[in-house]
Amino acid sequence: VELLTPKPEESLRFFRDVMGMTVSGQKGDSVFLRGWDDYERYSLQLTAAKTSGLGHAAFRTRSAQALERRVAALRADGCEVTPHEDNFGHGTGWRFRDPDGHVFELYWDTEWYEAPPERKPSLKNQAERYPARGVNVRRIDHFNCLAVDVRACREFFERNLGFRCTERIKLDSGVEAGMWLTCTNKSYDFAYTRDHTGTPGRFHHVTYACNSREEILLAADVFLENGIYIETGPHKHAVQQPFFLYVYEPGGNRVEVAIAGAKLILAPDWKPITWT
């Protein structure tokens, strides 16, 4: 996920020192960061800009062939898809917009993270040494976009990219106010919720995973001690059931920490749960 920030130095300090993430590179106006168990070179691109919000969000496909199929499907659906070269940490990204105007990217070739000697973990099945700094977030978990027409966005991702809707909110009027999509066995990899202002292309939050409820409670203390505004929590969402906490980073983006893998979808014939 690429986040835009009008306060790049303050935002960097937040993600590095308070969230406990590691800087893995810099290019142009962007700094790239990772959680200690993200397998790729980075999971967050922090870009200096005039305002906050989402620059773009990227998904890695399951194979090179899958990437070709998805690009073809998008184009067959009338979507403009353009290659984006010279990316930091991964190969060619194929960019497109959802019905609400958010910029998304698909890619396959990627750079797996190789920890330098001072960051190598004792456990071979862990990407990087535990940072023991701030919140110590483990990995990226999901993100949430705002949308004017939630249903149109859901159908777009189901139709062209094979995402499954696991839960959704449907108002008495019949309007969809929220939906949660997965492309893995997690209960959701990203979500859309309705923008009450009717403004397209806006962003709600990005979420990083911690290991337990106790780590979320400790994170609240870390945020408090560092003067970070806590919007809500720690408490539990009804939809998807994660224990969570929302804060705002200095650049104006909402950031969530939540329990990793709070719910898994193991049924191949899962039917979406509808909340009213």
C-alpha positions in Angstrom: 0.0 0.0 0.0 1.3 3.5 -0.9 0.3 6.2 1.6 0.6 9.9 0.7 1.6 12.3 3.5 2.1 16.1 3.7 4.4 15.5 6.7 6.9 12.9 5.4 9.5 13.2 8.2 6.9 12.9 11.0 5.1 10.1 9.2 8.4 8.2 8.8 9.1 8.6 12.5 5.7 7.2 13.3 6.0 4.1 11.2 9.6 3.5 12.1 9.8 4.4 15.8 6.2 4.0 17.0 4.9 1.2 14.8 8.3 -0.5 14.9 8.7 -1.0 11.2 12.1 -1.2 9.4 13.2 1.1 6.5 14.1 -1.1 3.5 14.9 1.5 0.9 14.3 5.0 -0.5 13.6 6.2 -4.0 12.6 9.7 -5.1 10.0 11.1 -2.7 9.2 7.7 -1.2 10.5 5.7 1.7 9.8 1.9 1.9 9.1 0.1 5.1 8.2 -3.4 6.3 6.9 -5.3 9.3 9.3 -7.9 10.8 7.5 -10.8 9.1 6.6 -9.4 5.7 8.1 -11.7 3.2 8.6 -9.1 0.5 11.1 -6.2 0.5 8.4 -3.9 1.8 4.7 -3.6 2.4 4.4 0.2 2.8 5.4 3.0 0.5 5.3 6.3 2.2 5.3 9.2 -0.4 5.6 12.9 0.2 2.6 14.7 -1.2 0.4 17.8 -0.7 -2.3 15.8 1.1 -2.9 12.4 2.8 -4.6 9.4 1.2 -4.0 6.4 -0.9 -1.4 6.6 -3.7 -2.1 3.1 -4.9 -2.6 -0.4 -3.6 -0.9 -3.5 -5.2 -1.7 -7.2 -5.2 0.7 -10.0 -6.1 -0.8 -12.6 -8.4 -0.4 -16.4 -7.8 1.8 -16.8 -10.9 3.0 -15.1 -14.1 0.2 -16.8 -16.0 -2.4 -15.6 -13.5 -1.1 -12.0 -14.0 -1.6 -12.4 -17.8 -5.2 -13.8 -17.3 -6.2 -11.0 -14.9 -4.9 -8.2 -17.2 -6.7 -9.8 -20.1 -9.9 -10.1 -18.0 -9.7 -6.4 -17.0 -9.2 -5.3 -20.5 -12.1 -7.5 -21.8 -14.3 -5.7 -19.2 -13.4 -2.3 -20.8 -10.9 -1.3 -18.1 -7.7 0.6 -19.1 -4.6 -1.3 -17.9 -1.2 0.3 -18.2 2.3 -1.1 -17.3 4.3 0.7 -14.6 8.0 0.0 -14.9 11.0 0.8 -12.7 9.3 -0.2 -9.5 11.2 -0.5 -6.2 11.3 -4.1 -5.0 9.1 -5.7 -7.7 8.8 -6.1 -11.4 6.3 -4.6 -13.9 3.1 -3.5 -12.2 -0.1 -3.3 -14.3 -2.2 -0.4 -13.1 -5.9 0.2 -13.4 -8.7 2.0 -11.5 -11.7 0.6 -9.8 -15.2 2.0 -10.4 -14.6 4.6 -7.6 -11.3 5.8 -9.1 -8.8 4.2 -6.7 -5.5 3.2 -8.4 -4.7 -0.5 -8.1 -1.8 -2.6 -9.4 -1.1 -6.2 -10.1 2.4 -7.8 -10.3 4.2 -11.1 -10.1 8.0 -10.7 -10.1 9.1 -9.6 -6.6 12.1 -9.2 -4.4 12.0 -11.5 -1.4 13.4 -9.9 1.7 16.9 -10.9 2.7 17.8 -9.7 6.2 21.3 -8.2 6.5 23.5 -9.9 9.1 22.5 -7.6 11.9 18.8 -8.2 11.2 18.9 -12.0 10.7 16.6 -13.9 13.0 17.4 -17.0 15.0 14.3 -18.7 13.6 14.7 -19.7 9.9 11.0 -19.5 9.2 10.8 -15.8 10.2 11.7 -13.0 7.8 13.5 -10.7 10.1 14.6 -10.3 13.7 12.0 -9.1 16.1 12.5 -5.3 16.3 11.7 -4.8 20.1 10.7 -1.2 19.2 7.4 0.5 19.6 4.3 -1.6 18.7 6.4 -4.2 16.8 3.8 -4.8 14.0 4.3 -8.2 12.3 3.0 -7.8 8.8 0.5 -5.9 6.7 -3.0 -7.4 7.1 -5.5 -5.4 5.0 -6.7 -2.0 3.9 -10.0 -0.3 3.6 -11.1 2.1 0.8 -14.2 4.4 0.9 -16.4 4.3 -2.1 -19.5 6.0 -3.4 -20.9 2.8 -4.9 -19.8 -0.2 -2.8 -21.8 -2.7 -4.8 -20.2 -1.7 -8.1 -16.7 -2.1 -6.6 -17.5 -5.5 -5.1 -18.8 -6.8 -8.4 -15.8 -5.4 -10.2 -13.4 -7.4 -8.1 -15.5 -10.5 -8.1 -15.9 -10.4 -11.9 -12.4 -9.5 -13.0 -10.1 -10.6 -10.2 -11.7 -13.6 -8.5 -12.0 -12.1 -5.1 -14.7 -13.6 -2.8 -17.0 -11.5 -0.6 -17.1 -13.0 2.9 -19.3 -10.4 4.7 -21.2 -7.3 3.8 -23.5 -4.6 5.2 -26.8 -4.0 3.4 -29.0 -1.1 4.5 -32.8 -1.2 4.7 -32.9 0.8 1.5 -31.0 -2.0 -0.3 -27.8 0.0 -0.6 -24.6 -1.8 0.2 -22.7 0.1 2.9 -19.7 -2.2 3.3 -18.1 -5.3 2.0 -15.1 -7.4 2.8 -13.2 -9.3 0.1 -10.6 -12.1 0.3 -8.2 -13.7 -2.2 -6.5 -15.9 0.4 -7.8 -18.0 3.3 -7.9 -14.9 5.5 -11.4 -13.7 6.1 -10.6 -10.5 4.2 -7.6 -8.8 2.5 -9.3 -5.5 1.9 -12.7 -3.8 2.3 -14.9 -1.0 1.0 -17.2 1.1 3.1 -19.6 3.7 1.9 -18.3 7.3 1.8 -21.0 9.4 3.5 -19.8 12.5 1.7 -20.3 11.0 -1.8 -16.7 11.8 -2.7 -15.0 9.2 -4.9 -11.5 7.8 -4.4 -11.0 8.3 -0.7 -9.2 6.1 1.8 -10.2 4.8 5.2 -7.3 2.9 6.7 -4.4 0.5 6.5 -4.0 -2.3 9.0 -0.9 -4.0 10.4 -1.2 -7.2 12.3 0.0 -8.0 15.9 0.0 -11.4 17.5 -2.5 -11.1 20.4 -5.1 -9.0 22.2 -2.5 -8.2 24.8 -0.2 -6.7 22.1 -3.1 -4.4 21.0 -3.5 -3.3 24.6 0.2 -2.6 24.9 0.0 -0.7 21.5 -2.5 1.6 23.1 0.0 2.5 25.8 2.7 3.0 23.2 0.5 5.4 21.2 -0.5 7.2 24.3 3.1 7.7 25.5 4.1 9.0 22.0 1.2 11.6 21.8 -0.5 9.7 18.9 -4.3 10.4 18.7 -6.4 7.3 19.4 -9.6 7.5 17.5 -11.3 4.4 18.9 -10.5 1.2 20.7 -9.0 -1.1 21.8 -12.1 -3.1 21.3 -13.7 -5.6 18.9 -15.4 -5.3 15.5 -18.6 -7.3 15.1 -18.0 -7.8 11.4 -15.0 -10.2 10.9 -14.4 -10.1 14.7 -10.9 -8.6 14.9 -9.7 -7.0 18.2 -8.4 -3.7 17.0 -7.3 -0.1 17.6 -7.5 2.9 15.3 -5.1 5.9 15.4 -4.1 8.7 13.1 -0.5 9.1 12.0 0.9 12.6 11.8 0.3 12.9 8.1 -3.4 12.4 8.5 -3.9 8.8 7.5 -5.9 6.5 9.7 -3.9 3.4 10.8 -5.2 0.3 12.5 -3.5 -2.4 14.5 -5.4 -5.7 14.8 -4.9 -9.4 15.7 -3.3 -11.4 12.9 -5.6 -14.0 11.4 -8.5 -13.2 13.7 -10.7 -15.3 11.4 -10.0 -17.8 8.6 -12.2 -18.9 5.7 -11.5 -22.5 5.1 -14.8 -23.5 3.4 -14.5 -23.4 -0.4 -18.2 -22.8 -0.6 -18.5 -20.0 2.0 -21.6 -17.9 1.6 -21.3 -14.2 2.3 -22.8 -13.1 5.7 -25.0 -10.1 5.4 -25.4 -7.6 8.2 -28.4 -5.1 8.2 
